Amino acid sequence: MSNAHDLASATGFAAARRRDGAARAFAAFDVFRDPRDAGDAWAEIYADGLATPYQSLDFVELWLRTIGRAQKLEPLIVVIRDERGRTTALLPLAVRSRPGLRIAEFVGGKHANFHMGVFRAGLAVDRAEVADLLRRVARAERLDAFFFTNQPQTWRGSANPFAALGGQPSPSFAHATQIRGDFADWFAAHYSKSAQKKLRKKIRRLETLGPVSSSVARDDAAAREALAAFFAQKEARAKAAGVANDFSDRAAVQFLETAAHDGLAAGRAMIELRVLRCGERIVAVFGGMAHARRYCGIVTSYDQDVEIARSSPGEWLILDIVRDLHDRGFQMFDLGVGEARYKDVCCEIREPLFDAALAFTAKGRLASIGFTLARRAKRWIKRRPWAWSLAQRLRKNIRLREAGRRNRA
């Protein structure tokens, strides 16, 4: 079901024209509560447009149906059209309601590395046009503000239209590498001779525990085995580090299971799972999604056993993935958002991300100040190793105390 809004009814102006006389790209919009009802608009612009795999119809629908529903979020799919009725953009949003406050954000939360809309290829808009659109959507949907995090400044060589809003840098970068030439050239460019020697030593050490091999989950049994290892490794890692496990709740588990299984028999699973084995034991797991010749890592884990972990099984699996992506003709590979040594080694590109908050009520403006300051503080901490280390220790101690209280209860 949708609600249609044209520029005249939303703003009181009769003509949907920009001040410079050019046609308005954001002349009208429709709102859908069910992403599938906006399927025609997705089909019109997603394949050739500007979007990441996290804005595909399948990802958005599944995330809203599982994690979004568990968090009591309200789906808000905004389809935007120009004066000729062509779809120019699609905003996959979810509304988070608190007492007296309605905030819209992009779908995906912490389970999506990149947040943005879906935009028709070649779309050009200015800040005034983007802000006017969001103002009209906020008025129609009684929203107090929009909070947008981890938006790419550019994607596939084109500017993100929402970058016109300005904003501030996100706390972390994304990490990516170009896939070109052959794997041998890529490997030599990213690993010095001494680093290659250390890697060979690690793989020999791992091979003493059993034959090392990697594979892609091609059927349900293989996917179930890979996911069982992933969930166990993530839980062990979370306990050891004293951090939250993003897959500790049923909704997140259901999301990943469905994304890895649905369509697998036909070779169309949303998330492709890969594993590294040492003998029969799965020692590393990686899940990725593909769109427009770019492969995006979404989940990864490795065995916490000291003898296995010291041989860097996760890094070995990533190297095998890069080799395969060369063979399959991909152009880019990313390891998502956040800091890690293996990302710095494998990825020569740091992709800047930005956050933006737009408020339209007094309550929204107050909430926006808190949002902006919190994101700024997180960035400040992450840019200072001593502060980040201290924050991690404090977080671990807090979680250990909480776990102790739960056990005593």
C-alpha positions as CSV (number, residue, x, y, z in Angstrom):
1,M,0.0,0.0,0.0
2,S,1.3,3.4,-0.8
3,N,0.6,7.1,-0.2
4,A,1.3,9.5,-3.1
5,H,2.6,13.0,-2.7
6,D,3.2,15.5,-5.4
7,L,5.2,18.7,-5.0
8,A,2.1,21.0,-5.3
9,S,0.2,19.3,-2.4
10,A,3.3,19.0,-0.2
11,T,4.8,22.4,-0.6
12,G,2.0,24.7,-1.9
13,F,3.8,25.5,-5.2
14,A,2.1,24.8,-8.5
15,A,5.1,24.0,-10.6
16,A,7.7,21.3,-9.9
17,R,10.6,23.3,-11.4
18,R,14.0,24.2,-10.0
19,R,14.9,27.8,-9.7
20,D,17.3,27.5,-12.6
21,G,14.4,26.2,-14.8
22,A,15.6,22.6,-14.9
23,A,13.2,19.8,-14.3
24,R,12.9,18.6,-10.8
25,A,14.4,15.2,-10.2
26,F,12.4,14.8,-6.9
27,A,9.0,16.1,-8.1
28,A,6.8,13.5,-6.3
29,F,7.1,10.5,-4.1
30,D,5.2,7.5,-3.0
31,V,5.5,5.7,0.4
32,F,5.2,2.0,0.7
33,R,5.1,-0.1,3.9
34,D,5.9,-3.4,2.2
35,P,9.2,-3.3,0.1
36,R,7.7,-5.8,-2.3
37,D,5.0,-3.3,-3.3
38,A,7.9,-1.1,-4.5
39,G,9.4,-3.9,-6.6
40,D,8.7,-2.2,-10.0
41,A,10.7,0.9,-8.9
42,W,13.6,-1.3,-7.7
43,A,13.6,-3.1,-11.0
44,E,13.6,0.2,-12.9
45,I,16.8,1.6,-11.3
46,Y,18.7,-0.8,-9.1
47,A,20.6,-2.9,-11.7
48,D,22.2,0.0,-13.5
49,G,21.9,2.7,-10.8
50,L,23.9,3.8,-7.9
51,A,23.4,1.4,-5.0
52,T,25.3,-1.1,-2.8
53,P,24.2,-4.7,-2.3
54,Y,22.7,-3.6,1.1
55,Q,20.0,-1.7,-0.8
56,S,18.8,-4.6,-2.9
57,L,15.1,-5.4,-2.6
58,D,15.9,-8.9,-1.2
59,F,18.2,-7.5,1.5
60,V,15.9,-4.7,2.5
61,E,12.8,-7.0,2.7
62,L,14.6,-9.7,4.7
63,W,16.2,-7.3,7.1
64,L,12.9,-5.6,7.8
65,R,11.1,-8.9,8.2
66,T,13.6,-10.3,10.7
67,I,15.8,-7.7,12.5
68,G,13.6,-4.7,11.8
69,R,10.5,-6.5,13.1
70,A,12.3,-7.6,16.2
71,Q,13.3,-4.0,16.9
72,K,9.7,-2.8,16.2
73,L,10.8,-0.6,13.4
74,E,8.2,0.7,10.9
75,P,9.1,0.2,7.2
76,L,9.2,3.4,5.2
77,I,10.1,2.8,1.5
78,V,10.1,6.1,-0.4
79,V,9.9,6.0,-4.2
80,I,10.8,9.3,-5.8
81,R,9.9,10.4,-9.3
82,D,10.6,13.3,-11.6
83,E,8.1,15.3,-13.6
84,R,7.9,12.7,-16.3
85,G,7.0,10.0,-13.8
86,R,10.4,8.2,-14.1
87,T,11.8,6.7,-10.9
88,T,14.8,8.7,-9.9
89,A,15.5,7.4,-6.4
90,L,14.4,5.0,-3.8
91,L,15.0,5.4,-0.1
92,P,14.8,2.2,1.9
93,L,14.1,3.6,5.4
94,A,12.8,2.4,8.8
95,V,11.3,4.5,11.5
96,R,12.4,4.1,15.1
97,S,9.8,5.4,17.5
98,R,10.5,6.5,21.0
99,P,8.1,8.3,23.4
100,G,7.1,11.4,21.5
101,L,9.9,11.0,18.9
102,R,10.0,9.5,15.3
103,I,13.4,9.1,13.7
104,A,13.9,7.6,10.2
105,E,17.2,5.9,9.2
106,F,18.4,3.7,6.4
107,V,17.6,0.0,6.6
108,G,20.4,-2.3,7.7
109,G,21.6,-1.0,11.0
110,K,24.9,-2.5,12.1
111,H,24.3,-5.5,9.8
112,A,24.9,-3.2,6.7
113,N,28.3,-1.7,6.1
114,F,27.1,1.0,3.7
115,H,23.9,3.0,4.1
116,M,22.5,5.0,1.2
117,G,19.5,5.2,-1.2
118,V,19.1,3.7,-4.7
119,F,19.7,6.4,-7.3
120,R,19.2,6.5,-11.0
121,A,22.5,6.5,-12.9
122,G,23.6,10.0,-13.7
123,L,21.3,11.7,-11.2
124,A,22.3,15.3,-10.3
125,V,20.7,17.1,-7.5
126,D,21.8,19.9,-5.2
127,R,21.4,20.3,-1.4
128,A,18.3,22.4,-1.6
129,E,16.5,19.7,-3.7
130,V,17.6,16.9,-1.3
131,A,16.6,18.8,1.8
132,D,13.3,19.8,0.3
133,L,12.5,16.2,-0.5
134,L,13.3,15.1,3.1
135,R,11.3,18.0,4.5
136,R,8.2,16.9,2.5
137,V,8.6,13.2,3.5
138,A,9.0,14.3,7.2
139,R,5.8,16.4,7.0
140,A,3.8,13.6,5.4
141,E,5.1,10.9,7.8
142,R,5.2,13.0,11.0
143,L,8.9,12.5,11.4
144,D,11.0,14.5,13.8
145,A,14.4,13.8,12.1
146,F,16.5,11.7,9.8
147,F,19.7,10.1,11.1
148,F,21.9,8.8,8.3
149,T,25.2,7.0,9.2
150,N,28.1,5.4,7.2
151,Q,27.1,6.8,3.8
152,P,29.7,6.5,1.1
153,Q,30.9,9.8,-0.3
154,T,31.2,8.1,-3.7
155,W,30.2,4.8,-5.1
156,R,31.4,3.2,-8.4
157,G,33.1,6.5,-9.2
158,S,30.0,8.7,-8.8
159,A,29.1,11.0,-6.0
160,N,26.4,9.9,-3.6
161,P,23.6,12.4,-4.2
162,F,23.0,12.7,-0.5
163,A,26.6,14.0,0.0
164,A,25.1,17.3,-1.1
165,L,23.6,17.5,2.4
166,G,27.1,17.9,4.0
167,G,27.4,16.3,7.4
168,Q,30.4,15.0,9.2
169,P,32.9,12.2,8.7
170,S,31.8,8.8,10.1
171,P,33.8,7.3,13.0
172,S,35.4,4.7,10.6
173,F,36.5,4.3,7.0
174,A,35.5,1.4,4.7
175,H,38.4,-0.7,3.3
176,A,38.5,-1.9,-0.3
177,T,40.9,-3.2,-2.9
178,Q,40.9,-3.1,-6.7
179,I,40.8,-6.4,-8.5
180,R,42.8,-6.0,-11.7
181,G,45.6,-7.8,-13.5
182,D,46.2,-11.2,-12.0
183,F,46.3,-12.5,-8.5
184,A,50.1,-12.9,-8.5
185,D,50.5,-9.1,-9.2
186,W,48.0,-8.2,-6.5
187,F,49.7,-10.4,-4.0
188,A,53.1,-9.0,-4.7
189,A,51.7,-5.4,-4.4
190,H,50.1,-6.1,-1.0
191,Y,52.7,-8.4,0.7
192,S,56.4,-7.8,0.8
193,K,58.8,-10.7,0.5
194,S,59.2,-10.8,4.2
195,A,55.4,-10.8,4.7
196,Q,55.1,-13.6,2.2
197,K,57.7,-15.6,4.0
198,K,55.8,-15.2,7.3
199,L,52.6,-16.3,5.6
200,R,54.2,-19.5,4.2
201,K,55.5,-20.3,7.7
202,K,52.0,-19.9,9.1
203,I,50.4,-22.1,6.5
204,R,53.0,-24.8,7.1
205,R,52.2,-24.6,10.9
206,L,48.5,-24.9,10.2
207,E,49.1,-27.9,7.8
208,T,50.7,-29.8,10.7
209,L,47.2,-29.9,12.2
210,G,45.6,-31.2,9.0
211,P,45.2,-30.6,5.3
212,V,44.2,-27.0,4.5
213,S,41.5,-26.4,1.9
214,S,38.8,-23.8,1.1
215,S,35.3,-24.2,-0.5
216,V,32.1,-22.4,-1.2
217,A,28.8,-23.6,0.4
218,R,26.9,-24.9,-2.7
219,D,24.0,-26.8,-0.9
220,D,22.0,-26.5,2.3
221,A,24.0,-29.0,4.2
222,A,27.3,-27.1,3.5
223,A,25.6,-23.8,4.4
224,R,24.3,-25.2,7.7
225,E,27.7,-26.5,8.6
226,A,29.3,-23.2,7.7
227,L,26.8,-21.2,9.7
228,A,27.1,-23.5,12.7
229,A,30.9,-22.9,12.7
230,F,30.4,-19.1,12.2
231,F,27.9,-18.7,15.1
232,A,30.2,-20.7,17.4
233,Q,33.3,-18.7,16.4
234,K,31.5,-15.4,16.8
235,E,30.3,-16.3,20.3
236,A,33.7,-17.5,21.4
237,R,35.3,-14.3,20.0
238,A,32.7,-12.1,21.8
239,K,33.3,-13.8,25.1
240,A,37.1,-13.6,24.8
241,A,37.0,-9.9,23.8
242,G,34.2,-8.9,26.1
243,V,32.2,-7.4,23.3
244,A,28.7,-7.8,22.0
245,N,27.9,-10.6,19.6
246,D,25.9,-9.1,16.7
247,F,24.4,-12.5,16.1
248,S,23.3,-13.3,19.7
249,D,19.6,-12.8,19.1
250,R,17.2,-15.0,17.2
251,A,16.3,-12.3,14.6
252,A,19.9,-11.8,13.5
253,V,20.4,-15.6,13.3
254,Q,17.2,-15.9,11.2
255,F,18.3,-13.1,8.9
256,L,21.7,-14.7,8.1
257,E,20.3,-18.3,7.8
258,T,17.6,-17.1,5.3
259,A,20.1,-15.0,3.4
260,A,22.5,-17.9,3.0
261,H,19.9,-20.6,2.2
262,D,17.1,-19.0,0.1
263,G,17.9,-19.5,-3.6
264,L,21.0,-21.5,-2.9
265,A,19.8,-24.5,-5.0
266,A,19.5,-22.2,-8.0
267,G,22.8,-20.5,-7.3
268,R,21.1,-17.2,-6.2
269,A,21.6,-17.1,-2.4
270,M,21.9,-13.5,-1.2
271,I,25.0,-14.2,0.9
272,E,27.7,-16.6,-0.4
273,L,29.4,-18.5,2.3
274,R,33.0,-19.7,2.1
275,V,35.0,-21.8,4.6
276,L,38.6,-22.7,5.3
277,R,39.1,-26.2,6.6
278,C,42.0,-27.7,8.5
279,G,41.3,-31.4,8.1
280,E,37.5,-31.7,8.7
281,R,37.5,-28.7,11.1
282,I,36.2,-25.3,9.8
283,V,38.7,-22.8,11.0
284,A,37.4,-19.6,9.2
285,V,34.1,-18.5,7.6
286,F,33.4,-15.6,5.3
287,G,30.2,-14.3,3.8
288,G,29.9,-11.9,0.9
289,M,27.4,-10.3,-1.4
290,A,27.9,-9.1,-5.0
291,H,26.5,-6.3,-7.1
292,A,27.8,-4.6,-10.2
293,R,31.2,-6.4,-10.2
294,R,31.9,-5.5,-6.6
295,Y,32.1,-8.1,-3.9
296,C,31.3,-6.9,-0.4
297,G,32.2,-8.8,2.8
298,I,29.4,-8.9,5.3
299,V,30.4,-11.4,7.9
300,T,33.6,-13.1,8.9
301,S,34.9,-15.3,11.8
302,Y,37.8,-17.6,12.7
303,D,38.6,-20.3,15.2
304,Q,39.7,-19.0,18.6
305,D,41.9,-22.0,19.4
306,V,45.4,-20.5,20.0
307,E,47.2,-22.9,17.7
308,I,44.9,-22.2,14.9
309,A,44.4,-18.4,15.4
310,R,48.1,-17.7,15.4
311,S,48.2,-19.1,11.8
312,S,45.8,-16.4,10.6
313,P,43.1,-18.7,9.0
314,G,40.9,-15.7,8.3
315,E,43.5,-14.0,6.3
316,W,44.3,-17.2,4.4
317,L,40.6,-17.4,3.4
318,I,40.5,-13.8,2.3
319,L,43.5,-14.4,0.0
320,D,41.7,-17.4,-1.6
321,I,38.6,-15.2,-2.1
322,V,40.8,-12.5,-3.8
323,R,42.3,-15.2,-6.1
324,D,38.8,-16.4,-7.0
325,L,37.5,-12.8,-7.6
326,H,40.3,-12.3,-10.1
327,D,39.2,-15.4,-12.0
328,R,35.5,-14.3,-12.0
329,G,36.2,-10.9,-13.4
330,F,35.2,-8.7,-10.4
331,Q,36.6,-5.2,-10.2
332,M,36.4,-4.3,-6.5
333,F,36.4,-6.2,-3.2
334,D,35.7,-4.6,0.2
335,L,36.1,-5.8,3.8
336,G,33.5,-3.4,5.2
337,V,33.8,-0.7,7.8
338,G,36.0,-0.7,10.9
339,E,39.6,-1.0,12.0
340,A,41.6,-4.2,11.7
341,R,45.2,-5.1,10.7
342,Y,44.2,-7.5,8.0
343,K,42.1,-4.9,6.3
344,D,45.1,-2.5,6.2
345,V,47.2,-5.2,4.6
346,C,44.7,-6.4,2.0
347,C,43.1,-3.1,1.1
348,E,44.9,-0.2,-0.4
349,I,41.8,2.0,-0.6
350,R,40.2,3.8,2.4
351,E,36.7,4.9,1.4
352,P,35.5,7.9,3.4
353,L,32.0,7.7,4.9
354,F,29.8,10.5,6.3
355,D,27.0,10.9,8.7
356,A,24.1,13.4,8.4
357,A,21.2,14.5,10.6
358,L,18.3,16.6,9.5
359,A,15.7,17.7,12.1
360,F,12.3,19.3,11.4
361,T,10.9,19.7,15.0
362,A,12.3,21.0,18.2
363,K,12.4,17.4,19.6
364,G,14.2,16.3,16.5
365,R,16.8,19.1,16.7
366,L,17.5,18.1,20.3
367,A,17.9,14.5,19.4
368,S,20.1,15.5,16.4
369,I,22.5,17.3,18.7
370,G,23.0,14.1,20.8
371,F,23.4,11.9,17.7
372,T,26.0,14.3,16.1
373,L,28.0,14.6,19.3
374,A,28.0,10.8,20.0
375,R,29.2,10.0,16.5
376,R,31.8,12.8,16.7
377,A,33.1,11.4,20.0
378,K,33.3,7.9,18.6
379,R,35.4,9.2,15.7
380,W,37.7,11.1,18.1
381,I,38.2,7.9,20.2
382,K,38.9,5.7,17.2
383,R,41.5,8.1,15.9
384,R,43.6,7.8,19.1
385,P,44.9,4.3,19.8
386,W,45.3,5.0,23.5
387,A,41.7,6.2,23.8
388,W,40.3,3.3,21.7
389,S,42.3,0.8,23.8
390,L,40.9,2.3,27.0
391,A,37.4,2.3,25.6
392,Q,37.7,-1.4,24.7
393,R,38.9,-2.3,28.2
394,L,36.1,-0.4,29.8
395,R,33.5,-2.0,27.6
396,K,34.9,-5.5,28.3
397,N,34.9,-4.8,32.1
398,I,31.3,-3.6,31.9
399,R,30.2,-6.7,30.0
400,L,32.0,-9.0,32.3
401,R,30.3,-7.4,35.3
402,E,26.9,-7.7,33.6
403,A,27.6,-11.4,32.8
404,G,28.5,-12.0,36.4
405,R,25.3,-10.4,37.7
406,R,23.2,-12.5,35.3
407,N,25.0,-15.7,36.4
408,R,24.4,-14.9,40.1
409,A,20.7,-14.1,39.4
